[in-house]
Amino acid sequence: RFLRQELPEEWPPERLAQGFGVSLDVVRRVLRSRGCPPPRRRLRQDEKALKAAPAPAPAAGCEVRAPDGTLLYRLPRGWGVPGPGAQ
């Protein structure tokens, strides 16, 4: 929902479906839904996704890519892999 809301021209439903590896119907249902999981469930989902995700390459620390290598989005500054000297 965030990608579609912030960058609608860049993220049509077809590209979202391809990027997340789901059907167009699933994307439409998610975009129509308004519910958000409770904070604890959301945290568990985020942790599960991070464990399942492959480790990012050092040069691609601020980019999120689909399994086929296409760029999905870039993370804002301060997110992703810490830069040199960060603790």
Buried (B, 14 or more C-beta within 10 A) or exposed (E): EEBBEEEEEEBEBEBBBBBBEEEEEBBEEBEEEEEEEEEEEEEEEEEEEEEEEEEBEEEEEBBBBEEEEEEBBEEEEEEBBEEEEEE
